[in-house]
Amino acid sequence: MTTIAHSPHARAANSVSRIMATVMLALVPVTLFGFWLNGWPAVYLWTVSLAAALVGEAAALKFQRRAVKPALLDGSGVLTAWLLALSLPPWAPWWIAVVGSLFAVVIAKQVFGGLGQNVFNPAMAARVMLLISFPLEMTIWVPPMSQPGLLDSLAVTFGGGQLDAVSSASLLGHVKTEFSRGLGLEQALAGHYAPLEALWGRRSGSLGETSALLIFIGGVFLLARRTITWHAPVAMLAGVALPALLMNLVAPEHYADPVYHLLSGGVMLAAFFIVTDPVTSPNTALGQLLFGLGCGLLTYVIRTWGSYPEGVAFAVMLMNAATPLIDRNIKPRIYGRTRQGAPLMTRHAKKDAA
Amino acid sequence: MKLFKMRGGVHPEARKADSSERPIRILPLPPLLHVPLQQHIGAPAKPVVRVGDKVLAGQLVGVGQGHVSAPVHAPTSGTVVAIGDHPAPHPSGLSAATVTIAPDGEGRWFEYEVPADPFALAPDDIAARAGAAGIVGLGGAAFPSSVKLDASRQSGVDTLVINGGECEPYLTCDDRIMRERASEIVTGIRLIQHAVGATRALVGIEDNKPEALAAMRAAAAATDVQIRAVPAMYPMGWEKQMIHALLGREVPAEGRSADIGVLVHNVATAWAVQQAVCQGRPLVSRIVTVSGGAVVAPCNLEVPIGAPVQALFDVCGGFRTTPARLVLGGPMMGQQIARTSVPVVKGTSGVLALTQAEIGLTRPAPCIRCSTCVRACPVGLLPLEIAARVRSDDLAGAVALGLKDCIGCGSCSYVCPSGIPLVHFFNYAKGDLAAQARSKAKQETTRKLAAERSARIERIAREREEAAAARKAAKAAKEAAARAAATTEAAA
């Protein structure tokens, strides 16, 4: 007896795991750069993040009596942990990675129903949780190219490391501190900010957020492979750049220029790898434009007037929450209908009305 | 030449090269032809032959019933050996009323009258001849052509669009017929144009068929028929997509193309009209593409209606491997069949024997809301959202999101990275809606009948009462008159 299948009897060569693998491939350059810039502790931290996510997701699936293998093989959990690791301070202790990864895949994803059901981007939810719960560990930065040996690195990541001795500051954090000391922008930036360095990434910052150029290259790769569309990334960059430009024109002594904002912190990574997360972003092109724009604007607002130096994760979560609202109100026009859903007028009806 | 921008659509691997260079061959007559009485949308035909009757090729064996229907003719000369149930070319595998004919191999035609100048015929005469020839839409929908022609003439169309899109992968039957029988097609187009009084005729052909475009251009050179290349994409062959590409006009929802002054017919239908009007040959055969990875030598065949699918595969050298799936039509919208004993019918554009590798991923994964389906939908729907409603039995929600506007093209299912059978959900829900509508109509009828019955009972009772009252009144009047007479008498 043949089982009768419904059309179509052909499928595009695409799959969830292929999408995830493509995104991971796009992350390879910036990740390798992060390893090179920050040494072995970064490698350890990344590895621990991925391992914790796999173990945590497997346990969560087992607990729900759901199939473990297909869910782990789709690569979504690994990608979440990878993105989280890239947003962590590279010399953060191992348990930061473990707690963050477990929170991301178990609380932010599996509790909501697993792949495709989560409201918030798991990596960003975990980052926000870590930032609020462990502010100290989440804001210790190292100067670029501090590369301890293999064993010393073990001590950095797994305990006993002397973090204070090497602590530095990210650019955004530094500027915020200087502002709170009453200094102007020019003084705060002096000796700390060189746009070219920021572009290619030799500076203090999160594991995978310092090289705007390599992130951009990864993003262009995803665009070329049609894994993502341009709408959300461009809108997010515009959402950051436009208010920055405006404020910089109004008061250049206090508000940094758009380039500074685009190249700092997590904006680039978020624009190409976070706001393009299909699960937590809107369905339509216009919706994605609004979503990206909101993420950018909120990031700028939080950075500039909020109490945290960086606002990307908060901005993304706020816009994640707004996504169902956007999807409810922004729908494509259906063929043969007006935007309101009424059938288009026929030639005869038009004649009658005239 | 202006072309209008499409939205949505997909670019499935065409896989046409296997058969596109194979000229049309005539399928040798199989020992039996199983001619179903319903090969079209509408009411089935009623048989007008008896078992044992000798029939000629083109002779009527079933007459159309009702307004939307089509007659059925004998594909070749021979003897009617059975009238009864035979497996229908449908996924259900159920049987349908079928006239089985044993060919005598002589191929003698029933002689129909042929006009000296077909363009001198009255427009409604052309439609009538197309109807009598059993012509239905050969693009796959199999809607009776004469019904469309009549309706278009009555409502008035200015433009005839001839669909040479053939956007389904594998299929090359329209490509071949355009290459090999272009002048007949052009004559057919001009006849249809004459029949409906359209002021212009446009033929849209996908730009992946350069030879067909050239052949059609050459054939149409001395006529007003315009040949246009349209971009190759699926579903370009959806008539509304073709209209949009060529004219930039949009058919209103719940409406038909005639509402915006356009009539659409397939190229093979135009050929069939020419055959019927100029040659007096009813629709008794069609071009079928036989292809798929499991077929030894894919090809294009001219097949008598009623030939079993197996005969087509046999002519193509049989199977190189056991096919994973047999499909009638194209892979995007075609239907799977369980066995090869089912007959080719008027709407059969292709028979495919596909391998598992060609079918692709089958186990669905969770939806990741990637909205690839939203970008693929040519109608502008949100397939992922509608599917979510259907899954949770929220039919009203699905309808509110535009379920009824779905054309079932399968673009969403094709591109879904999670392999979710989206269009299957929609067709299932449409079936549910139809069932609901039927049961509602039934309830409505019952309610109406009950109301009529109580009204009738009331009326009878009232009439009876009125009659009684009238009788009483008459009696009283009579008595009064008698009394009056008595009084008068007494007074006198």
Chai-1 contact restraints between the chains, C-beta under 6 A:
chainA,res_idxA,chainB,res_idxB,connection_type,confidence,min_distance_angstrom,max_distance_angstrom,comment,restraint_id
A,T2,B,A338,contact,1.0,0.0,6.0,A-B,restraint_1
A,I4,B,P91,contact,1.0,0.0,6.0,A-B,restraint_2
A,I4,B,Q336,contact,1.0,0.0,6.0,A-B,restraint_3
A,A5,B,Q336,contact,1.0,0.0,6.0,A-B,restraint_4
A,H6,B,P421,contact,1.0,0.0,6.0,A-B,restraint_5
A,H6,B,H424,contact,1.0,0.0,6.0,A-B,restraint_6
A,S7,B,M333,contact,1.0,0.0,6.0,A-B,restraint_7
A,S7,B,G334,contact,1.0,0.0,6.0,A-B,restraint_8
A,S7,B,G410,contact,1.0,0.0,6.0,A-B,restraint_9
A,P8,B,P331,contact,1.0,0.0,6.0,A-B,restraint_10
A,P8,B,M332,contact,1.0,0.0,6.0,A-B,restraint_11
A,P8,B,G410,contact,1.0,0.0,6.0,A-B,restraint_12
A,P8,B,S413,contact,1.0,0.0,6.0,A-B,restraint_13
A,P8,B,Y414,contact,1.0,0.0,6.0,A-B,restraint_14
A,H9,B,R325,contact,1.0,0.0,6.0,A-B,restraint_15
A,H9,B,V327,contact,1.0,0.0,6.0,A-B,restraint_16
A,H9,B,P331,contact,1.0,0.0,6.0,A-B,restraint_17
A,H9,B,L354,contact,1.0,0.0,6.0,A-B,restraint_18
A,H9,B,I359,contact,1.0,0.0,6.0,A-B,restraint_19
A,A10,B,P12,contact,1.0,0.0,6.0,A-B,restraint_20
A,A10,B,P331,contact,1.0,0.0,6.0,A-B,restraint_21
A,R11,B,G360,contact,1.0,0.0,6.0,A-B,restraint_22
A,R11,B,L361,contact,1.0,0.0,6.0,A-B,restraint_23
A,R11,B,Y414,contact,1.0,0.0,6.0,A-B,restraint_24
A,A12,B,Y414,contact,1.0,0.0,6.0,A-B,restraint_25
A,A12,B,V415,contact,1.0,0.0,6.0,A-B,restraint_26
A,N14,B,P417,contact,1.0,0.0,6.0,A-B,restraint_27
A,S15,B,P417,contact,1.0,0.0,6.0,A-B,restraint_28
A,V16,B,A365,contact,1.0,0.0,6.0,A-B,restraint_29
A,V16,B,I368,contact,1.0,0.0,6.0,A-B,restraint_30
A,V16,B,P417,contact,1.0,0.0,6.0,A-B,restraint_31
A,V16,B,S418,contact,1.0,0.0,6.0,A-B,restraint_32
A,I19,B,P417,contact,1.0,0.0,6.0,A-B,restraint_33
A,L115,B,P366,contact,1.0,0.0,6.0,A-B,restraint_34
A,G116,B,P366,contact,1.0,0.0,6.0,A-B,restraint_35
A,G116,B,C367,contact,1.0,0.0,6.0,A-B,restraint_36
A,G116,B,I368,contact,1.0,0.0,6.0,A-B,restraint_37
A,G116,B,R369,contact,1.0,0.0,6.0,A-B,restraint_38
A,P278,B,I368,contact,1.0,0.0,6.0,A-B,restraint_39
A,P278,B,R369,contact,1.0,0.0,6.0,A-B,restraint_40
A,P278,B,C370,contact,1.0,0.0,6.0,A-B,restraint_41
A,V279,B,I368,contact,1.0,0.0,6.0,A-B,restraint_42
A,V279,B,R369,contact,1.0,0.0,6.0,A-B,restraint_43
A,N283,B,S371,contact,1.0,0.0,6.0,A-B,restraint_44
A,N283,B,V374,contact,1.0,0.0,6.0,A-B,restraint_45
A,N283,B,L382,contact,1.0,0.0,6.0,A-B,restraint_46
A,P332,B,G380,contact,1.0,0.0,6.0,A-B,restraint_47
A,R333,B,G380,contact,1.0,0.0,6.0,A-B,restraint_48
A,I334,B,G380,contact,1.0,0.0,6.0,A-B,restraint_49
A,I334,B,G402,contact,1.0,0.0,6.0,A-B,restraint_50
A,I334,B,D405,contact,1.0,0.0,6.0,A-B,restraint_51
A,Y335,B,V379,contact,1.0,0.0,6.0,A-B,restraint_52
A,Y335,B,G380,contact,1.0,0.0,6.0,A-B,restraint_53
A,G336,B,E250,contact,1.0,0.0,6.0,A-B,restraint_54
A,G336,B,V251,contact,1.0,0.0,6.0,A-B,restraint_55
A,G336,B,P252,contact,1.0,0.0,6.0,A-B,restraint_56
A,G336,B,A253,contact,1.0,0.0,6.0,A-B,restraint_57
A,R337,B,A253,contact,1.0,0.0,6.0,A-B,restraint_58
A,P343,B,P252,contact,1.0,0.0,6.0,A-B,restraint_59
A,P343,B,A253,contact,1.0,0.0,6.0,A-B,restraint_60
A,P343,B,E254,contact,1.0,0.0,6.0,A-B,restraint_61
A,L344,B,P252,contact,1.0,0.0,6.0,A-B,restraint_62
A,T346,B,P252,contact,1.0,0.0,6.0,A-B,restraint_63
A,T346,B,G255,contact,1.0,0.0,6.0,A-B,restraint_64
A,T346,B,D259,contact,1.0,0.0,6.0,A-B,restraint_65
A,R347,B,I260,contact,1.0,0.0,6.0,A-B,restraint_66
A,R347,B,G261,contact,1.0,0.0,6.0,A-B,restraint_67
